Amino acid sequence: MAFISILLWRGVIRIPSLADAWSATLGISHVKSTMARNRFQDIVRHLRFDDKDTRTQRVATDKFAAISNVWQMFVTNCIKSYNPGQHITVGEQLFSTKSRYPFQQYIATKPDKFGIKFWVACDLKSKYMCNAIPYLGKDLSRPSGERLSENVVMKLMEPFMDKGKTVTTDNYLTSLSLAGRLLSRKTTLVGTINKTRRELPQSAKQSSDRNEFTTQVFSTTGTTLTVYAPKRRKTVCILSTMHNIVEIGDNRKRKPNTVTDYNTMKCGVDIMNQKVRQYTVRAGTRRWPVAVFYNLIDMAAMNAHVLYQACTGVKERRVDFLAQLATELAEQFMQERMVDKEQLLWQQPAIPHPGKRAKCQVTFQCKKNNATLCCVACYKYTCGKCKKETEWQCQICANRSHQ
């Protein structure tokens, strides 16, 4: 917990390098008092999340084996700890890292082009990370006739099915067959759909002959397709099982309610990614399991902030919450450290040299007196003013002996 506390402080203060947290000029007082730099670096160097002896066997069936157990426990706790609202957004997160791993992804539209991709389900209102799946390439467990997009959405939404939720997806994940499968589980869908999908009618794919701000609606059993033209020769296709009736707005652009609702509900995962990147604990590493662990800490801290506000009703800035969380995580470690330090003081140290002078270590009556003798009980240097009893004993040990 103290180790995670230092990581959180690094994300809050955002110093150039994690090693600078112990420097004389850029150092953080909380970090210095919590743990020594060499001890922290030693933990980072030996940080592991599985049994290395059995990893070779597990990698044959699970590319994420180096941290899969920890990741699964984290996701399970996230699902159990929070009941999301009516609307859930499904999207992708690209966590950038320079580590070497066999499932690296490239997404040109992301700020960081290369990294580990996670499929994420996020609550629209609170931006709580409800469920997440790492993308590891071809999944052998996926049925041969099932699309990857359908498989991803069904896995992410499985804990929230049959509860009347609404899921929002982008054009890569949306399809007519997915809408039907979700509707059979009492879950509605709103999302943009790619115009190259075969299930779309031919007239919906044409955009050259459409006027600006025009709308065309297609409907089938329980599903509505809205084709809206925001500009000449450009169309947007919205597939929805939430809207039985498409209403056209009375403003200048005459946007249908399907487009307006999608624009409101599509931003859940994007805002969550922005929040995670704002106070990230990410640091340079060549080991991808450690990089995934940093992403796990970021999402766990953000979820903790959502849970804290939901349980207490207190609206607190996220940076203030993270600072308090980092302090409380290290509190128990600091108390145990103080107890160990006090016990060490009672152990007999090396015999001082005869005639050696030192400052008095008992600060009841003096702070600057020199002493040449030590207490017979705790071996602290004790001056004549701080002496008590016939034996040369400091006041603290004398009081304890009487008790």
C-alpha positions in Angstrom: 0.0 0.0 0.0 2.9 2.4 0.7 4.4 1.6 -2.7 1.0 2.4 -4.4 0.8 5.6 -2.3 4.1 6.8 -3.7 2.9 6.1 -7.2 -0.3 8.2 -6.6 1.8 11.1 -5.2 3.9 11.0 -8.4 0.7 11.3 -10.5 -0.7 14.1 -8.4 2.5 16.2 -8.3 3.5 15.2 -11.8 7.3 15.6 -11.4 9.5 14.9 -14.4 10.9 11.6 -13.1 9.9 9.3 -10.3 13.4 9.4 -8.9 13.0 13.2 -8.5 10.5 12.6 -5.7 13.5 12.1 -3.3 15.6 15.0 -4.6 16.6 18.0 -2.5 14.9 20.5 -4.8 12.0 18.7 -6.4 11.3 16.1 -3.7 7.9 15.4 -2.1 7.9 15.4 1.7 5.3 12.7 1.9 7.3 10.4 -0.3 10.5 11.0 1.6 8.9 10.2 4.9 7.2 7.1 3.6 9.9 5.0 2.0 13.6 5.3 1.0 14.4 5.6 -2.6 16.5 2.5 -2.8 13.7 0.5 -1.2 11.2 1.8 -3.7 13.4 1.0 -6.6 14.1 -2.5 -5.3 10.3 -3.1 -5.2 9.9 -1.9 -8.8 12.8 -4.0 -10.0 11.3 -7.2 -8.5 7.7 -6.5 -9.2 5.9 -9.6 -10.5 2.3 -10.7 -10.7 2.5 -14.4 -11.3 4.6 -17.5 -10.8 7.4 -17.3 -13.3 8.1 -21.1 -13.2 4.6 -21.9 -14.6 4.3 -18.9 -16.9 5.6 -20.8 -20.0 2.7 -23.3 -19.8 0.1 -20.6 -19.3 1.3 -18.4 -22.1 0.5 -21.1 -24.6 -3.2 -20.5 -24.0 -3.2 -16.9 -22.5 -0.9 -14.2 -23.9 -1.9 -12.0 -20.8 -0.7 -14.7 -18.4 2.0 -12.5 -16.7 -0.8 -10.4 -15.1 -4.1 -12.0 -16.1 -5.0 -13.2 -12.5 -4.4 -9.7 -11.0 -6.3 -8.0 -13.9 -9.3 -10.4 -13.6 -9.5 -9.8 -9.8 -9.5 -6.1 -10.4 -12.2 -6.2 -13.0 -14.3 -8.5 -10.9 -14.1 -6.1 -8.0 -15.1 -3.2 -10.3 -18.2 -5.1 -11.4 -19.3 -6.0 -7.9 -18.6 -2.6 -6.3 -20.9 -0.3 -8.5 -24.3 -0.5 -10.1 -24.1 1.6 -13.3 -26.9 3.8 -14.5 -29.2 3.5 -17.5 -26.6 4.3 -20.1 -23.3 2.5 -20.7 -20.7 3.4 -23.3 -18.5 0.8 -24.9 -15.2 1.9 -26.6 -11.5 1.4 -26.7 -8.6 2.6 -24.7 -5.0 2.7 -26.0 -2.5 2.6 -23.1 0.9 3.8 -24.5 4.0 2.0 -23.5 7.4 1.4 -25.0 7.6 -2.1 -23.7 8.0 -5.1 -26.0 4.9 -7.4 -26.3 3.4 -9.5 -29.1 -0.1 -7.7 -29.1 0.9 -4.1 -29.8 -1.7 -2.1 -31.6 -1.6 1.0 -33.8 -4.5 3.5 -33.8 -3.9 6.6 -35.9 -6.7 8.6 -34.3 -5.4 8.3 -30.7 -2.9 10.8 -29.1 -0.5 7.9 -28.5 -0.3 5.9 -31.7 1.1 2.6 -30.3 0.2 0.7 -27.1 -1.9 -1.9 -25.5 -5.6 -1.7 -26.5 -8.4 -2.4 -24.0 -12.1 -2.7 -24.8 -13.8 -0.7 -22.0 -17.4 -0.4 -20.8 -18.0 2.8 -18.9 -20.9 4.4 -17.1 -22.0 7.5 -19.0 -23.0 9.7 -16.0 -20.2 8.9 -13.5 -17.5 7.7 -16.0 -17.0 4.7 -13.8 -15.0 1.9 -15.5 -17.5 -1.0 -15.3 -15.7 -3.7 -17.3 -12.5 -4.0 -19.4 -11.0 -6.6 -21.7 -7.5 -6.5 -23.2 -7.2 -7.1 -26.9 -4.6 -9.8 -27.5 -5.1 -10.5 -31.2 -7.0 -13.5 -32.6 -9.2 -15.1 -29.9 -9.3 -18.9 -30.5 -12.3 -19.2 -28.1 -14.5 -17.0 -30.2 -17.0 -18.9 -32.4 -16.0 -19.0 -36.0 -19.2 -17.3 -37.3 -19.3 -14.5 -34.7 -17.8 -11.1 -35.4 -15.2 -9.7 -33.2 -17.3 -6.6 -32.5 -20.3 -8.6 -31.4 -18.1 -10.8 -29.2 -16.5 -7.8 -27.5 -19.8 -6.0 -26.7 -21.5 -9.2 -25.5 -18.6 -10.0 -23.1 -18.4 -6.5 -21.7 -22.2 -6.2 -21.2 -22.7 -9.7 -19.9 -22.8 -8.6 -16.2 -25.4 -5.9 -17.0 -27.8 -7.8 -19.3 -31.5 -8.3 -18.6 -31.6 -5.0 -16.6 -33.0 -2.6 -19.2 -29.7 -0.9 -19.9 -28.8 1.1 -23.0 -25.4 0.6 -24.6 -23.7 3.1 -27.0 -21.1 1.9 -29.5 -19.1 3.4 -32.4 -19.3 2.4 -36.1 -16.8 -0.5 -35.7 -18.8 -2.3 -33.1 -22.4 -1.5 -34.2 -24.2 -4.1 -36.4 -27.8 -5.2 -37.0 -27.1 -8.7 -35.6 -25.6 -7.2 -32.4 -28.7 -5.0 -32.0 -30.9 -8.1 -32.2 -28.8 -10.1 -29.7 -28.8 -7.3 -27.2 -32.6 -6.7 -27.6 -33.2 -10.3 -26.8 -31.5 -9.7 -23.5 -33.6 -6.6 -22.6 -30.7 -4.3 -23.6 -31.1 -1.5 -26.2 -28.4 -0.2 -28.5 -27.6 3.2 -30.0 -24.6 3.6 -32.3 -23.3 4.8 -35.6 -23.0 2.1 -38.2 -20.5 1.8 -41.0 -22.1 2.4 -44.4 -20.2 -0.5 -45.8 -22.2 -3.0 -43.8 -24.1 -5.5 -46.0 -27.3 -5.4 -43.9 -27.9 -1.7 -44.8 -30.3 -1.0 -47.7 -28.7 0.3 -50.9 -30.5 3.6 -50.7 -29.1 4.3 -47.2 -25.5 4.0 -48.6 -26.0 6.7 -51.2 -25.0 10.2 -50.2 -24.4 12.1 -53.4 -28.0 13.0 -54.1 -29.0 14.1 -50.5 -29.7 17.7 -49.6 -28.3 19.3 -46.4 -30.1 18.7 -43.1 -32.3 15.9 -44.6 -33.3 12.7 -42.8 -34.4 9.3 -44.0 -35.7 6.6 -41.7 -35.7 2.8 -42.2 -37.2 0.5 -39.7 -37.5 -3.2 -39.1 -38.6 -5.4 -36.2 -37.6 -3.4 -33.1 -34.7 -1.6 -34.9 -34.6 1.9 -36.5 -32.0 3.2 -38.9 -31.6 7.0 -39.3 -29.7 8.4 -42.2 -29.0 12.1 -41.6 -27.1 14.5 -43.9 -25.2 17.2 -41.9 -23.6 18.4 -45.1 -24.2 17.9 -48.8 -22.9 14.5 -50.0 -22.2 13.4 -46.5 -24.4 11.2 -44.3 -24.4 9.7 -40.8 -26.1 6.4 -40.1 -27.5 5.8 -36.6 -28.8 2.3 -35.7 -31.1 2.3 -32.6 -33.3 -0.1 -30.8 -34.1 2.5 -28.1 -36.1 4.8 -30.4 -39.4 3.5 -31.8 -40.3 6.9 -33.2 -37.7 9.3 -34.8 -38.5 12.9 -34.1 -37.1 15.7 -36.2 -35.9 18.8 -34.4 -37.4 22.2 -35.2 -34.1 24.1 -35.3 -32.1 25.1 -38.3 -30.2 21.8 -38.7 -33.3 19.7 -38.1 -31.4 17.0 -36.3 -33.4 13.8 -35.4 -33.5 12.7 -31.8 -31.4 9.6 -32.6 -28.5 11.8 -33.6 -28.9 14.1 -30.7 -29.1 11.3 -28.2 -26.1 9.5 -29.7 -24.0 12.7 -29.5 -24.9 13.0 -25.8 -24.1 9.3 -24.9 -21.0 8.6 -27.0 -18.5 10.4 -24.8 -18.3 8.1 -21.8 -15.1 6.2 -22.6 -13.4 9.2 -24.1 -13.9 11.3 -21.0 -12.7 8.4 -18.8 -9.5 8.2 -20.8 -8.9 11.9 -20.4 -9.4 11.7 -16.6 -7.0 8.7 -16.4 -4.3 10.5 -18.4 -4.7 13.7 -16.3 -3.2 12.2 -13.1 -1.5 9.1 -14.3 1.0 7.1 -12.3 2.6 5.8 -15.6 6.4 5.7 -15.6 9.0 4.4 -18.0 9.4 0.7 -18.0 10.4 -2.1 -20.4 8.2 -4.7 -18.9 4.6 -4.7 -20.2 3.0 -6.3 -17.1 4.3 -3.3 -15.0 2.8 -0.9 -17.6 -0.5 -2.7 -17.3 -0.3 -2.4 -13.6 0.2 1.3 -13.9 -3.0 1.5 -16.0 -4.8 -0.6 -13.4 -3.8 1.8 -10.6 -5.0 4.8 -12.7 -8.5 3.2 -13.3 -8.7 2.0 -9.7 -8.1 5.4 -8.3 -10.6 7.0 -10.7 -13.2 4.4 -9.7 -12.4 4.9 -6.0 -13.2 8.6 -6.5 -16.6 7.8 -8.0 -17.4 5.3 -5.2 -16.4 7.8 -2.6 -18.7 10.5 -3.9 -21.6 8.1 -4.4 -21.3 6.6 -0.9 -20.7 9.9 1.0 -22.5 12.4 -1.2 -19.5 14.7 -0.8 -18.3 16.4 -4.0 -14.6 16.7 -3.8 -12.0 17.6 -6.4 -10.3 14.5 -7.8 -6.8 15.9 -7.1 -7.7 16.4 -3.4 -9.1 12.9 -3.2 -6.0 11.4 -4.7 -3.8 13.2 -2.3 -5.9 12.1 0.7 -6.0 8.5 -0.7 -2.2 8.4 -1.0 -1.8 9.6 2.6 -4.2 7.0 4.0 -2.7 4.2 2.0 0.7 4.8 3.6 -0.7 5.5 7.1 -0.5 1.9 8.4 2.9 1.4 7.0 4.1 4.6 8.7 2.7 3.4 12.1 4.4 0.0 11.8 7.6 1.8 10.8 7.4 4.0 13.9 6.9 1.0 16.2 9.9 -0.8 14.6 12.0 2.3 15.1 11.0 2.6 18.8 11.8 -1.1 19.3 15.2 -0.6 17.8 16.0 2.2 20.2 15.6 -0.2 23.1 18.1 -2.6 21.6 21.7 -2.2 22.8 23.8 -0.4 20.2 27.5 -0.6 19.7 29.5 0.3 22.8 30.5 4.0 22.5 34.1 5.0 22.6 35.3 6.1 26.1 35.0 9.8 26.6 33.0 10.3 23.5 30.7 13.4 23.6 27.3 13.7 21.9 24.2 15.8 22.2 21.7 14.8 24.8 19.0 12.6 23.2 16.5 13.1 26.0 14.8 16.5 25.3 12.7 17.0 28.4 14.8 19.7 30.0 17.6 20.4 27.5 18.2 20.3 23.8 21.8 21.5 23.5 23.7 19.9 26.4 26.5 17.5 25.7 26.6 14.1 27.3 29.2 11.4 27.8 27.2 8.7 29.5 24.3 6.6 28.2 21.1 5.4 29.9 21.5 1.8 31.2 18.2 0.9 29.8 17.8 2.4 26.3 21.4 3.5 25.7 20.5 7.0 24.7 23.1 9.7 25.5 21.8 11.4 28.7 23.1 14.5 30.4 23.0 15.3 34.1 19.8 17.3 33.9 17.9 14.5 32.3 19.2 11.8 34.7 16.9 10.2 37.2 17.3 7.6 39.9 20.6 6.5 41.4 21.6 4.6 38.3 22.4 6.6 35.2 18.9 6.3 33.7 16.9 8.7 31.6 13.5 10.0 32.6 11.6 8.0 30.0 13.1 4.6 31.2 12.7 5.6 34.8 9.0 6.3 34.4 8.5 3.1 32.5 10.2 1.1 35.2 7.9 2.6 37.9 4.8 1.7 35.8 
